[in-house]
Amino acid sequence: MSNDTTLVLGATGTTGRRVAARLRLRDTPVRAASRSGQIPFDWFHPTGWDQALRGVTVAYVVPPPAPGPVHDFVVRAEAAGVRRMVLLSGHGADDWGDSPFGLDMRSAEDAVRGSALEWTVLRASNFA
């Protein structure tokens, strides 16, 4: 059993709820955060980020539909003691040119890759 708490952002969404459930099956402590969950998290209200990050060593991140906030979140995560971040991106993010979705995903990836954290970027093509 791990003593490291994993923060799962978007924990009520398509992938977040599944990631949180799988971690719990492995007896990994999970902090499930979302806009509508018990632990509030909203990309556009950073005042709640510190509470979500407190005592967390790993974070699973589903980025917002806009560039920018991921960089600030990564900086706060590092300061809070997070050691590893897993970012859900999108398959072919480099191939989307200057489309808003492509720019958002690349911005989020750049923020995670440019950090001092251990990181993984998941570029999923689809979900079943």
Backbone as XML, in Angstrom:
<?xml version="1.0"?>
<chain id="A" units="angstrom">
  <residue number="1" name="MET">
    <atom name="N" x="0.835" y="-1.186" z="0.000"/>
    <atom name="CA" x="0.000" y="0.000" z="0.000"/>
    <atom name="C" x="0.879" y="1.248" z="0.000"/>
  </residue>
  <residue number="2" name="SER">
    <atom name="N" x="0.516" y="2.207" z="-0.799"/>
    <atom name="CA" x="1.266" y="3.444" z="-0.896"/>
    <atom name="C" x="0.745" y="4.462" z="0.106"/>
  </residue>
  <residue number="3" name="ASN">
    <atom name="N" x="1.635" y="5.249" z="0.671"/>
    <atom name="CA" x="1.233" y="6.347" z="1.545"/>
    <atom name="C" x="1.151" y="7.654" z="0.777"/>
  </residue>
  <residue number="4" name="ASP">
    <atom name="N" x="1.517" y="7.636" z="-0.484"/>
    <atom name="CA" x="1.493" y="8.833" z="-1.305"/>
    <atom name="C" x="0.075" y="9.091" z="-1.801"/>
  </residue>
  <residue number="5" name="THR">
    <atom name="N" x="-0.406" y="10.309" z="-1.584"/>
    <atom name="CA" x="-1.737" y="10.674" z="-2.053"/>
    <atom name="C" x="-1.645" y="11.168" z="-3.484"/>
  </residue>
  <residue number="6" name="THR">
    <atom name="N" x="-2.566" y="10.706" z="-4.313"/>
    <atom name="CA" x="-2.648" y="11.124" z="-5.704"/>
    <atom name="C" x="-3.851" y="12.028" z="-5.873"/>
  </residue>
  <residue number="7" name="LEU">
    <atom name="N" x="-3.621" y="13.222" z="-6.390"/>
    <atom name="CA" x="-4.690" y="14.149" z="-6.727"/>
    <atom name="C" x="-5.190" y="13.794" z="-8.120"/>
  </residue>
  <residue number="8" name="VAL">
    <atom name="N" x="-6.484" y="13.610" z="-8.249"/>
    <atom name="CA" x="-7.091" y="13.348" z="-9.556"/>
    <atom name="C" x="-8.004" y="14.524" z="-9.870"/>
  </residue>
  <residue number="9" name="LEU">
    <atom name="N" x="-7.593" y="15.326" z="-10.853"/>
    <atom name="CA" x="-8.429" y="16.445" z="-11.288"/>
    <atom name="C" x="-9.455" y="15.927" z="-12.289"/>
  </residue>
  <residue number="10" name="GLY">
    <atom name="N" x="-10.611" y="16.548" z="-12.283"/>
    <atom name="CA" x="-11.679" y="16.076" z="-13.154"/>
    <atom name="C" x="-12.187" y="14.719" z="-12.708"/>
  </residue>
  <residue number="11" name="ALA">
    <atom name="N" x="-12.214" y="14.495" z="-11.401"/>
    <atom name="CA" x="-12.503" y="13.174" z="-10.844"/>
    <atom name="C" x="-13.944" y="12.719" z="-11.045"/>
  </residue>
  <residue number="12" name="THR">
    <atom name="N" x="-14.810" y="13.594" z="-11.532"/>
    <atom name="CA" x="-16.175" y="13.178" z="-11.845"/>
    <atom name="C" x="-16.372" y="13.033" z="-13.348"/>
  </residue>
  <residue number="13" name="GLY">
    <atom name="N" x="-15.304" y="13.216" z="-14.107"/>
    <atom name="CA" x="-15.390" y="13.160" z="-15.567"/>
    <atom name="C" x="-15.087" y="11.785" z="-16.130"/>
  </residue>
  <residue number="14" name="THR">
    <atom name="N" x="-15.010" y="11.723" z="-17.440"/>
    <atom name="CA" x="-14.852" y="10.465" z="-18.167"/>
    <atom name="C" x="-13.617" y="9.689" z="-17.743"/>
  </residue>
  <residue number="15" name="THR">
    <atom name="N" x="-12.463" y="10.317" z="-17.746"/>
    <atom name="CA" x="-11.247" y="9.587" z="-17.383"/>
    <atom name="C" x="-10.931" y="9.698" z="-15.902"/>
  </residue>
  <residue number="16" name="GLY">
    <atom name="N" x="-11.161" y="10.860" z="-15.314"/>
    <atom name="CA" x="-10.811" y="11.071" z="-13.918"/>
    <atom name="C" x="-11.476" y="10.096" z="-12.973"/>
  </residue>
  <residue number="17" name="ARG">
    <atom name="N" x="-12.759" y="9.828" z="-13.188"/>
    <atom name="CA" x="-13.440" y="8.907" z="-12.265"/>
    <atom name="C" x="-12.902" y="7.492" z="-12.401"/>
  </residue>
  <residue number="18" name="ARG">
    <atom name="N" x="-12.479" y="7.125" z="-13.609"/>
    <atom name="CA" x="-11.908" y="5.792" z="-13.821"/>
    <atom name="C" x="-10.501" y="5.689" z="-13.220"/>
  </residue>
  <residue number="19" name="VAL">
    <atom name="N" x="-9.714" y="6.729" z="-13.400"/>
    <atom name="CA" x="-8.370" y="6.743" z="-12.812"/>
    <atom name="C" x="-8.478" y="6.657" z="-11.290"/>
  </residue>
  <residue number="20" name="ALA">
    <atom name="N" x="-9.364" y="7.455" z="-10.697"/>
    <atom name="CA" x="-9.537" y="7.435" z="-9.239"/>
    <atom name="C" x="-9.975" y="6.047" z="-8.764"/>
  </residue>
  <residue number="21" name="ALA">
    <atom name="N" x="-10.902" y="5.434" z="-9.477"/>
    <atom name="CA" x="-11.381" y="4.099" z="-9.083"/>
    <atom name="C" x="-10.264" y="3.068" z="-9.147"/>
  </residue>
  <residue number="22" name="ARG">
    <atom name="N" x="-9.453" y="3.110" z="-10.201"/>
    <atom name="CA" x="-8.346" y="2.148" z="-10.335"/>
    <atom name="C" x="-7.299" y="2.341" z="-9.246"/>
  </residue>
  <residue number="23" name="LEU">
    <atom name="N" x="-7.020" y="3.580" z="-8.919"/>
    <atom name="CA" x="-6.059" y="3.845" z="-7.844"/>
    <atom name="C" x="-6.581" y="3.316" z="-6.514"/>
  </residue>
  <residue number="24" name="ARG">
    <atom name="N" x="-7.854" y="3.514" z="-6.256"/>
    <atom name="CA" x="-8.433" y="3.005" z="-5.001"/>
    <atom name="C" x="-8.365" y="1.483" z="-4.945"/>
  </residue>
  <residue number="25" name="LEU">
    <atom name="N" x="-8.583" y="0.827" z="-6.076"/>
    <atom name="CA" x="-8.473" y="-0.635" z="-6.114"/>
    <atom name="C" x="-7.075" y="-1.102" z="-5.743"/>
  </residue>
  <residue number="26" name="ARG">
    <atom name="N" x="-6.082" y="-0.252" z="-5.989"/>
    <atom name="CA" x="-4.692" y="-0.570" z="-5.653"/>
    <atom name="C" x="-4.319" y="-0.060" z="-4.261"/>
  </residue>
  <residue number="27" name="ASP">
    <atom name="N" x="-5.316" y="0.366" z="-3.506"/>
    <atom name="CA" x="-5.111" y="0.915" z="-2.157"/>
    <atom name="C" x="-4.230" y="2.158" z="-2.144"/>
  </residue>
  <residue number="28" name="THR">
    <atom name="N" x="-4.286" y="2.929" z="-3.215"/>
    <atom name="CA" x="-3.558" y="4.191" z="-3.284"/>
    <atom name="C" x="-4.473" y="5.300" z="-2.769"/>
  </residue>
  <residue number="29" name="PRO">
    <atom name="N" x="-4.029" y="6.077" z="-1.803"/>
    <atom name="CA" x="-4.856" y="7.193" z="-1.323"/>
    <atom name="C" x="-5.111" y="8.189" z="-2.458"/>
  </residue>
  <residue number="30" name="VAL">
    <atom name="N" x="-6.377" y="8.553" z="-2.627"/>
    <atom name="CA" x="-6.786" y="9.432" z="-3.724"/>
    <atom name="C" x="-7.492" y="10.661" z="-3.168"/>
  </residue>
  <residue number="31" name="ARG">
    <atom name="N" x="-7.142" y="11.811" z="-3.702"/>
    <atom name="CA" x="-7.895" y="13.038" z="-3.451"/>
    <atom name="C" x="-8.590" y="13.369" z="-4.770"/>
  </residue>
  <residue number="32" name="ALA">
    <atom name="N" x="-9.877" y="13.117" z="-4.811"/>
    <atom name="CA" x="-10.668" y="13.334" z="-6.018"/>
    <atom name="C" x="-11.200" y="14.761" z="-6.013"/>
  </residue>
  <residue number="33" name="ALA">
    <atom name="N" x="-10.799" y="15.544" z="-6.997"/>
    <atom name="CA" x="-11.192" y="16.949" z="-7.050"/>
    <atom name="C" x="-11.870" y="17.262" z="-8.380"/>
  </residue>
  <residue number="34" name="SER">
    <atom name="N" x="-12.885" y="18.099" z="-8.296"/>
    <atom name="CA" x="-13.594" y="18.551" z="-9.504"/>
    <atom name="C" x="-14.439" y="19.767" z="-9.135"/>
  </residue>
  <residue number="35" name="ARG">
    <atom name="N" x="-15.017" y="20.375" z="-10.152"/>
    <atom name="CA" x="-15.867" y="21.540" z="-9.881"/>
    <atom name="C" x="-17.077" y="21.165" z="-9.037"/>
  </residue>
  <residue number="36" name="SER">
    <atom name="N" x="-17.586" y="19.945" z="-9.206"/>
    <atom name="CA" x="-18.817" y="19.560" z="-8.507"/>
    <atom name="C" x="-18.592" y="18.515" z="-7.412"/>
  </residue>
  <residue number="37" name="GLY">
    <atom name="N" x="-17.335" y="18.230" z="-7.072"/>
    <atom name="CA" x="-17.049" y="17.203" z="-6.078"/>
    <atom name="C" x="-16.901" y="17.754" z="-4.674"/>
  </residue>
  <residue number="38" name="GLN">
    <atom name="N" x="-16.643" y="16.855" z="-3.718"/>
    <atom name="CA" x="-16.446" y="17.265" z="-2.324"/>
    <atom name="C" x="-15.217" y="18.144" z="-2.169"/>
  </residue>
  <residue number="39" name="ILE">
    <atom name="N" x="-14.183" y="17.839" z="-2.941"/>
    <atom name="CA" x="-12.981" y="18.681" z="-2.941"/>
    <atom name="C" x="-13.061" y="19.545" z="-4.189"/>
  </residue>
  <residue number="40" name="PRO">
    <atom name="N" x="-13.315" y="20.842" z="-4.016"/>
    <atom name="CA" x="-13.520" y="21.708" z="-5.175"/>
    <atom name="C" x="-12.220" y="22.014" z="-5.912"/>
  </residue>
  <residue number="41" name="PHE">
    <atom name="N" x="-12.320" y="21.991" z="-7.229"/>
    <atom name="CA" x="-11.203" y="22.421" z="-8.065"/>
    <atom name="C" x="-11.780" y="23.019" z="-9.331"/>
  </residue>
  <residue number="42" name="ASP">
    <atom name="N" x="-11.369" y="24.233" z="-9.618"/>
    <atom name="CA" x="-11.795" y="24.917" z="-10.835"/>
    <atom name="C" x="-10.577" y="25.622" z="-11.411"/>
  </residue>
  <residue number="43" name="TRP">
    <atom name="N" x="-10.274" y="25.341" z="-12.661"/>
    <atom name="CA" x="-9.108" y="25.935" z="-13.303"/>
    <atom name="C" x="-9.137" y="27.456" z="-13.263"/>
  </residue>
  <residue number="44" name="PHE">
    <atom name="N" x="-10.311" y="28.032" z="-13.229"/>
    <atom name="CA" x="-10.419" y="29.481" z="-13.333"/>
    <atom name="C" x="-10.662" y="30.159" z="-11.985"/>
  </residue>
  <residue number="45" name="HIS">
    <atom name="N" x="-10.478" y="29.399" z="-10.891"/>
    <atom name="CA" x="-10.525" y="29.941" z="-9.535"/>
    <atom name="C" x="-9.340" y="29.375" z="-8.741"/>
  </residue>
  <residue number="46" name="PRO">
    <atom name="N" x="-8.150" y="29.908" z="-8.980"/>
    <atom name="CA" x="-6.930" y="29.360" z="-8.380"/>
    <atom name="C" x="-6.871" y="29.436" z="-6.856"/>
  </residue>
  <residue number="47" name="THR">
    <atom name="N" x="-7.786" y="30.160" z="-6.225"/>
    <atom name="CA" x="-7.754" y="30.246" z="-4.766"/>
    <atom name="C" x="-7.971" y="28.877" z="-4.121"/>
  </residue>
  <residue number="48" name="GLY">
    <atom name="N" x="-8.587" y="27.932" z="-4.822"/>
    <atom name="CA" x="-8.816" y="26.601" z="-4.272"/>
    <atom name="C" x="-7.729" y="25.594" z="-4.587"/>
  </residue>
  <residue number="49" name="TRP">
    <atom name="N" x="-6.761" y="25.963" z="-5.389"/>
    <atom name="CA" x="-5.734" y="25.012" z="-5.818"/>
    <atom name="C" x="-4.883" y="24.515" z="-4.654"/>
  </residue>
  <residue number="50" name="ASP">
    <atom name="N" x="-4.499" y="25.407" z="-3.762"/>
    <atom name="CA" x="-3.592" y="25.019" z="-2.685"/>
    <atom name="C" x="-4.209" y="23.948" z="-1.789"/>
  </residue>
  <residue number="51" name="GLN">
    <atom name="N" x="-5.498" y="24.058" z="-1.519"/>
    <atom name="CA" x="-6.178" y="23.054" z="-0.705"/>
    <atom name="C" x="-6.142" y="21.696" z="-1.407"/>
  </residue>
  <residue number="52" name="ALA">
    <atom name="N" x="-6.383" y="21.683" z="-2.700"/>
    <atom name="CA" x="-6.368" y="20.424" z="-3.452"/>
    <atom name="C" x="-4.965" y="19.816" z="-3.480"/>
  </residue>
  <residue number="53" name="LEU">
    <atom name="N" x="-3.929" y="20.637" z="-3.510"/>
    <atom name="CA" x="-2.549" y="20.168" z="-3.617"/>
    <atom name="C" x="-1.909" y="19.775" z="-2.282"/>
  </residue>
  <residue number="54" name="ARG">
    <atom name="N" x="-2.490" y="20.190" z="-1.188"/>
    <atom name="CA" x="-1.883" y="19.968" z="0.134"/>
    <atom name="C" x="-1.685" y="18.473" z="0.403"/>
  </residue>
  <residue number="55" name="GLY">
    <atom name="N" x="-0.427" y="18.066" z="0.638"/>
    <atom name="CA" x="-0.117" y="16.685" z="0.990"/>
    <atom name="C" x="-0.111" y="15.710" z="-0.174"/>
  </residue>
  <residue number="56" name="VAL">
    <atom name="N" x="-0.127" y="16.209" z="-1.385"/>
    <atom name="CA" x="-0.188" y="15.368" z="-2.579"/>
    <atom name="C" x="1.215" y="15.172" z="-3.150"/>
  </residue>
  <residue number="57" name="THR">
    <atom name="N" x="1.529" y="13.958" z="-3.596"/>
    <atom name="CA" x="2.829" y="13.716" z="-4.218"/>
    <atom name="C" x="2.717" y="13.439" z="-5.710"/>
  </residue>
  <residue number="58" name="VAL">
    <atom name="N" x="1.521" y="13.069" z="-6.163"/>
    <atom name="CA" x="1.283" y="12.775" z="-7.583"/>
    <atom name="C" x="-0.011" y="13.469" z="-7.990"/>
  </residue>
  <residue number="59" name="ALA">
    <atom name="N" x="-0.051" y="13.980" z="-9.228"/>
    <atom name="CA" x="-1.278" y="14.603" z="-9.722"/>
    <atom name="C" x="-1.596" y="14.103" z="-11.130"/>
  </residue>
  <residue number="60" name="TYR">
    <atom name="N" x="-2.848" y="13.694" z="-11.321"/>
    <atom name="CA" x="-3.378" y="13.356" z="-12.647"/>
    <atom name="C" x="-4.170" y="14.574" z="-13.094"/>
  </residue>
  <residue number="61" name="VAL">
    <atom name="N" x="-3.767" y="15.153" z="-14.222"/>
    <atom name="CA" x="-4.293" y="16.442" z="-14.649"/>
    <atom name="C" x="-5.013" y="16.322" z="-15.986"/>
  </residue>
  <residue number="62" name="VAL">
    <atom name="N" x="-6.268" y="16.743" z="-15.975"/>
    <atom name="CA" x="-7.035" y="16.917" z="-17.206"/>
    <atom name="C" x="-7.062" y="18.423" z="-17.426"/>
  </residue>
  <residue number="63" name="PRO">
    <atom name="N" x="-6.391" y="18.918" z="-18.469"/>
    <atom name="CA" x="-6.238" y="20.366" z="-18.620"/>
    <atom name="C" x="-7.546" y="21.059" z="-18.989"/>
  </residue>
  <residue number="64" name="PRO">
    <atom name="N" x="-7.603" y="22.357" z="-18.744"/>
    <atom name="CA" x="-8.799" y="23.134" z="-19.072"/>
    <atom name="C" x="-8.872" y="23.405" z="-20.570"/>
  </residue>
  <residue number="65" name="PRO">
    <atom name="N" x="-10.029" y="23.866" z="-21.024"/>
    <atom name="CA" x="-10.175" y="24.176" z="-22.452"/>
    <atom name="C" x="-9.625" y="25.547" z="-22.823"/>
  </residue>
  <residue number="66" name="ALA">
    <atom name="N" x="-8.567" y="25.974" z="-22.163"/>
    <atom name="CA" x="-7.943" y="27.266" z="-22.456"/>
    <atom name="C" x="-6.486" y="27.211" z="-22.019"/>
  </residue>
  <residue number="67" name="PRO">
    <atom name="N" x="-5.596" y="27.843" z="-22.774"/>
    <atom name="CA" x="-4.188" y="27.825" z="-22.385"/>
    <atom name="C" x="-3.937" y="28.717" z="-21.181"/>
  </residue>
  <residue number="68" name="GLY">
    <atom name="N" x="-2.833" y="28.479" z="-20.536"/>
    <atom name="CA" x="-2.417" y="29.373" z="-19.468"/>
    <atom name="C" x="-2.454" y="28.811" z="-18.075"/>
  </residue>
  <residue number="69" name="PRO">
    <atom name="N" x="-3.641" y="28.379" z="-17.578"/>
    <atom name="CA" x="-3.692" y="27.995" z="-16.175"/>
    <atom name="C" x="-2.812" y="26.809" z="-15.808"/>
  </residue>
  <residue number="70" name="VAL">
    <atom name="N" x="-2.502" y="25.941" z="-16.744"/>
    <atom name="CA" x="-1.711" y="24.753" z="-16.400"/>
    <atom name="C" x="-0.327" y="25.170" z="-15.919"/>
  </residue>
  <residue number="71" name="HIS">
    <atom name="N" x="0.277" y="26.140" z="-16.550"/>
    <atom name="CA" x="1.606" y="26.596" z="-16.119"/>
    <atom name="C" x="1.565" y="27.057" z="-14.669"/>
  </residue>
  <residue number="72" name="ASP">
    <atom name="N" x="0.597" y="27.890" z="-14.323"/>
    <atom name="CA" x="0.494" y="28.381" z="-12.950"/>
    <atom name="C" x="0.224" y="27.232" z="-11.976"/>
  </residue>
  <residue number="73" name="PHE">
    <atom name="N" x="-0.576" y="26.266" z="-12.393"/>
    <atom name="CA" x="-0.865" y="25.116" z="-11.543"/>
    <atom name="C" x="0.398" y="24.289" z="-11.313"/>
  </residue>
  <residue number="74" name="VAL">
    <atom name="N" x="1.189" y="24.088" z="-12.349"/>
    <atom name="CA" x="2.427" y="23.313" z="-12.224"/>
    <atom name="C" x="3.381" y="24.001" z="-11.243"/>
  </residue>
  <residue number="75" name="VAL">
    <atom name="N" x="3.489" y="25.308" z="-11.325"/>
    <atom name="CA" x="4.346" y="26.059" z="-10.399"/>
    <atom name="C" x="3.866" y="25.852" z="-8.963"/>
  </residue>
  <residue number="76" name="ARG">
    <atom name="N" x="2.569" y="25.923" z="-8.753"/>
    <atom name="CA" x="2.030" y="25.715" z="-7.397"/>
    <atom name="C" x="2.224" y="24.273" z="-6.947"/>
  </residue>
  <residue number="77" name="ALA">
    <atom name="N" x="2.071" y="23.341" z="-7.863"/>
    <atom name="CA" x="2.248" y="21.923" z="-7.524"/>
    <atom name="C" x="3.679" y="21.666" z="-7.066"/>
  </residue>
  <residue number="78" name="GLU">
    <atom name="N" x="4.647" y="22.210" z="-7.797"/>
    <atom name="CA" x="6.050" y="22.049" z="-7.389"/>
    <atom name="C" x="6.275" y="22.625" z="-5.995"/>
  </residue>
  <residue number="79" name="ALA">
    <atom name="N" x="5.744" y="23.814" z="-5.749"/>
    <atom name="CA" x="5.926" y="24.467" z="-4.449"/>
    <atom name="C" x="5.255" y="23.675" z="-3.325"/>
  </residue>
  <residue number="80" name="ALA">
    <atom name="N" x="4.179" y="22.962" z="-3.652"/>
    <atom name="CA" x="3.438" y="22.191" z="-2.649"/>
    <atom name="C" x="4.071" y="20.828" z="-2.363"/>
  </residue>
  <residue number="81" name="GLY">
    <atom name="N" x="5.086" y="20.448" z="-3.143"/>
    <atom name="CA" x="5.762" y="19.179" z="-2.907"/>
    <atom name="C" x="5.330" y="18.031" z="-3.806"/>
  </residue>
  <residue number="82" name="VAL">
    <atom name="N" x="4.543" y="18.334" z="-4.827"/>
    <atom name="CA" x="4.194" y="17.290" z="-5.799"/>
    <atom name="C" x="5.475" y="16.859" z="-6.495"/>
  </residue>
  <residue number="83" name="ARG">
    <atom name="N" x="5.628" y="15.555" z="-6.695"/>
    <atom name="CA" x="6.840" y="15.031" z="-7.335"/>
    <atom name="C" x="6.595" y="14.546" z="-8.754"/>
  </residue>
  <residue number="84" name="ARG">
    <atom name="N" x="5.361" y="14.120" z="-9.037"/>
    <atom name="CA" x="5.078" y="13.541" z="-10.355"/>
    <atom name="C" x="3.739" y="14.051" z="-10.856"/>
  </residue>
  <residue number="85" name="MET">
    <atom name="N" x="3.670" y="14.333" z="-12.173"/>
    <atom name="CA" x="2.434" y="14.780" z="-12.785"/>
    <atom name="C" x="2.163" y="13.967" z="-14.039"/>
  </residue>
  <residue number="86" name="VAL">
    <atom name="N" x="0.919" y="13.555" z="-14.183"/>
    <atom name="CA" x="0.460" y="12.846" z="-15.371"/>
    <atom name="C" x="-0.566" y="13.744" z="-16.039"/>
  </residue>
  <residue number="87" name="LEU">
    <atom name="N" x="-0.318" y="14.113" z="-17.280"/>
    <atom name="CA" x="-1.187" y="15.026" z="-18.022"/>
    <atom name="C" x="-1.906" y="14.278" z="-19.127"/>
  </residue>
  <residue number="88" name="LEU">
    <atom name="N" x="-3.228" y="14.386" z="-19.161"/>
    <atom name="CA" x="-4.002" y="13.843" z="-20.267"/>
    <atom name="C" x="-4.006" y="14.876" z="-21.378"/>
  </residue>
  <residue number="89" name="SER">
    <atom name="N" x="-3.434" y="14.528" z="-22.501"/>
    <atom name="CA" x="-3.401" y="15.418" z="-23.658"/>
    <atom name="C" x="-4.234" y="14.772" z="-24.750"/>
  </residue>
  <residue number="90" name="GLY">
    <atom name="N" x="-3.865" y="14.985" z="-25.987"/>
    <atom name="CA" x="-4.623" y="14.415" z="-27.083"/>
    <atom name="C" x="-3.716" y="13.901" z="-28.184"/>
  </residue>
  <residue number="91" name="HIS">
    <atom name="N" x="-4.090" y="12.789" z="-28.775"/>
    <atom name="CA" x="-3.339" y="12.198" z="-29.876"/>
    <atom name="C" x="-3.219" y="13.212" z="-31.006"/>
  </residue>
  <residue number="92" name="GLY">
    <atom name="N" x="-2.030" y="13.385" z="-31.509"/>
    <atom name="CA" x="-1.811" y="14.282" z="-32.637"/>
    <atom name="C" x="-1.801" y="15.750" z="-32.277"/>
  </residue>
  <residue number="93" name="ALA">
    <atom name="N" x="-1.543" y="16.079" z="-31.022"/>
    <atom name="CA" x="-1.555" y="17.485" z="-30.603"/>
    <atom name="C" x="-0.620" y="18.333" z="-31.459"/>
  </residue>
  <residue number="94" name="ASP">
    <atom name="N" x="0.462" y="17.753" z="-31.937"/>
    <atom name="CA" x="1.389" y="18.504" z="-32.786"/>
    <atom name="C" x="0.841" y="18.717" z="-34.191"/>
  </residue>
  <residue number="95" name="ASP">
    <atom name="N" x="-0.142" y="17.928" z="-34.577"/>
    <atom name="CA" x="-0.667" y="17.993" z="-35.941"/>
    <atom name="C" x="-1.871" y="18.910" z="-36.090"/>
  </residue>
  <residue number="96" name="TRP">
    <atom name="N" x="-2.329" y="19.523" z="-35.003"/>
    <atom name="CA" x="-3.533" y="20.343" z="-35.068"/>
    <atom name="C" x="-3.253" y="21.779" z="-35.472"/>
  </residue>
  <residue number="97" name="GLY">
    <atom name="N" x="-2.011" y="22.074" z="-35.794"/>
    <atom name="CA" x="-1.659" y="23.417" z="-36.235"/>
    <atom name="C" x="-2.013" y="24.457" z="-35.192"/>
  </residue>
  <residue number="98" name="ASP">
    <atom name="N" x="-2.615" y="25.545" z="-35.654"/>
    <atom name="CA" x="-2.973" y="26.637" z="-34.749"/>
    <atom name="C" x="-4.423" y="26.576" z="-34.316"/>
  </residue>
  <residue number="99" name="SER">
    <atom name="N" x="-5.032" y="25.403" z="-34.381"/>
    <atom name="CA" x="-6.404" y="25.283" z="-33.895"/>
    <atom name="C" x="-6.394" y="25.530" z="-32.385"/>
  </residue>
  <residue number="100" name="PRO">
    <atom name="N" x="-7.476" y="26.053" z="-31.831"/>
    <atom name="CA" x="-7.503" y="26.330" z="-30.388"/>
    <atom name="C" x="-7.192" y="25.093" z="-29.543"/>
  </residue>
  <residue number="101" name="PHE">
    <atom name="N" x="-7.722" y="23.940" z="-29.927"/>
    <atom name="CA" x="-7.485" y="22.736" z="-29.137"/>
    <atom name="C" x="-6.012" y="22.352" z="-29.178"/>
  </residue>
  <residue number="102" name="GLY">
    <atom name="N" x="-5.386" y="22.425" z="-30.349"/>
    <atom name="CA" x="-3.968" y="22.098" z="-30.472"/>
    <atom name="C" x="-3.093" y="23.028" z="-29.660"/>
  </residue>
  <residue number="103" name="LEU">
    <atom name="N" x="-3.385" y="24.320" z="-29.712"/>
    <atom name="CA" x="-2.608" y="25.290" z="-28.938"/>
    <atom name="C" x="-2.770" y="25.053" z="-27.446"/>
  </residue>
  <residue number="104" name="ASP">
    <atom name="N" x="-3.990" y="24.737" z="-26.999"/>
    <atom name="CA" x="-4.238" y="24.483" z="-25.583"/>
    <atom name="C" x="-3.460" y="23.262" z="-25.110"/>
  </residue>
  <residue number="105" name="MET">
    <atom name="N" x="-3.516" y="22.191" z="-25.881"/>
    <atom name="CA" x="-2.841" y="20.952" z="-25.479"/>
    <atom name="C" x="-1.326" y="21.138" z="-25.457"/>
  </residue>
  <residue number="106" name="ARG">
    <atom name="N" x="-0.791" y="21.776" z="-26.477"/>
    <atom name="CA" x="0.664" y="21.988" z="-26.507"/>
    <atom name="C" x="1.109" y="22.905" z="-25.367"/>
  </residue>
  <residue number="107" name="SER">
    <atom name="N" x="0.311" y="23.907" z="-25.051"/>
    <atom name="CA" x="0.638" y="24.793" z="-23.937"/>
    <atom name="C" x="0.676" y="24.015" z="-22.624"/>
  </residue>
  <residue number="108" name="ALA">
    <atom name="N" x="-0.296" y="23.145" z="-22.423"/>
    <atom name="CA" x="-0.329" y="22.326" z="-21.207"/>
    <atom name="C" x="0.865" y="21.375" z="-21.170"/>
  </residue>
  <residue number="109" name="GLU">
    <atom name="N" x="1.151" y="20.733" z="-22.297"/>
    <atom name="CA" x="2.298" y="19.816" z="-22.358"/>
    <atom name="C" x="3.599" y="20.559" z="-22.069"/>
  </residue>
  <residue number="110" name="ASP">
    <atom name="N" x="3.763" y="21.730" z="-22.660"/>
    <atom name="CA" x="4.983" y="22.519" z="-22.440"/>
    <atom name="C" x="5.154" y="22.876" z="-20.966"/>
  </residue>
  <residue number="111" name="ALA">
    <atom name="N" x="4.055" y="23.208" z="-20.303"/>
    <atom name="CA" x="4.119" y="23.562" z="-18.882"/>
    <atom name="C" x="4.607" y="22.385" z="-18.050"/>
  </residue>
  <residue number="112" name="VAL">
    <atom name="N" x="4.106" y="21.194" z="-18.347"/>
    <atom name="CA" x="4.499" y="20.013" z="-17.581"/>
    <atom name="C" x="5.931" y="19.611" z="-17.924"/>
  </residue>
  <residue number="113" name="ARG">
    <atom name="N" x="6.252" y="19.582" z="-19.200"/>
    <atom name="CA" x="7.604" y="19.184" z="-19.620"/>
    <atom name="C" x="8.671" y="20.158" z="-19.127"/>
  </residue>
  <residue number="114" name="GLY">
    <atom name="N" x="8.313" y="21.418" z="-18.998"/>
    <atom name="CA" x="9.275" y="22.430" z="-18.571"/>
    <atom name="C" x="9.468" y="22.502" z="-17.061"/>
  </residue>
  <residue number="115" name="SER">
    <atom name="N" x="8.761" y="21.672" z="-16.340"/>
    <atom name="CA" x="8.852" y="21.703" z="-14.881"/>
    <atom name="C" x="9.999" y="20.825" z="-14.392"/>
  </residue>
  <residue number="116" name="ALA">
    <atom name="N" x="10.238" y="20.881" z="-13.093"/>
    <atom name="CA" x="11.242" y="20.016" z="-12.467"/>
    <atom name="C" x="10.631" y="18.692" z="-12.018"/>
  </residue>
  <residue number="117" name="LEU">
    <atom name="N" x="9.348" y="18.506" z="-12.256"/>
    <atom name="CA" x="8.640" y="17.293" z="-11.844"/>
    <atom name="C" x="8.977" y="16.108" z="-12.736"/>
  </residue>
  <residue number="118" name="GLU">
    <atom name="N" x="8.820" y="14.906" z="-12.185"/>
    <atom name="CA" x="8.753" y="13.722" z="-13.048"/>
    <atom name="C" x="7.409" y="13.855" z="-13.759"/>
  </residue>
  <residue number="119" name="TRP">
    <atom name="N" x="7.342" y="13.514" z="-15.012"/>
    <atom name="CA" x="6.082" y="13.705" z="-15.718"/>
    <atom name="C" x="5.831" y="12.619" z="-16.761"/>
  </residue>
  <residue number="120" name="THR">
    <atom name="N" x="4.562" y="12.471" z="-17.075"/>
    <atom name="CA" x="4.106" y="11.621" z="-18.163"/>
    <atom name="C" x="3.019" y="12.382" z="-18.890"/>
  </residue>
  <residue number="121" name="VAL">
    <atom name="N" x="3.084" y="12.410" z="-20.216"/>
    <atom name="CA" x="2.035" y="13.006" z="-21.031"/>
    <atom name="C" x="1.341" y="11.869" z="-21.766"/>
  </residue>
  <residue number="122" name="LEU">
    <atom name="N" x="0.032" y="11.753" z="-21.547"/>
    <atom name="CA" x="-0.763" y="10.724" z="-22.215"/>
    <atom name="C" x="-1.447" y="11.362" z="-23.414"/>
  </residue>
  <residue number="123" name="ARG">
    <atom name="N" x="-1.116" y="10.869" z="-24.582"/>
    <atom name="CA" x="-1.775" y="11.371" z="-25.784"/>
    <atom name="C" x="-2.730" y="10.296" z="-26.302"/>
  </residue>
  <residue number="124" name="ALA">
    <atom name="N" x="-3.839" y="10.213" z="-25.646"/>
    <atom name="CA" x="-4.833" y="9.192" z="-25.998"/>
    <atom name="C" x="-5.545" y="9.562" z="-27.286"/>
  </residue>
  <residue number="125" name="SER">
    <atom name="N" x="-5.824" y="8.552" z="-28.122"/>
    <atom name="CA" x="-6.529" y="8.811" z="-29.378"/>
    <atom name="C" x="-8.033" y="8.745" z="-29.203"/>
  </residue>
  <residue number="126" name="ASN">
    <atom name="N" x="-8.507" y="7.846" z="-28.344"/>
    <atom name="CA" x="-9.943" y="7.759" z="-28.053"/>
    <atom name="C" x="-10.129" y="6.892" z="-26.819"/>
  </residue>
  <residue number="127" name="PHE">
    <atom name="N" x="-11.350" y="6.839" z="-26.350"/>
    <atom name="CA" x="-11.655" y="6.053" z="-25.164"/>
    <atom name="C" x="-12.807" y="5.123" z="-25.468"/>
  </residue>
  <residue number="128" name="ALA">
    <atom name="N" x="-12.756" y="3.950" z="-24.865"/>
    <atom name="CA" x="-13.856" y="2.996" z="-25.052"/>
    <atom name="C" x="-14.639" y="2.893" z="-23.765"/>
  </residue>
</chain>
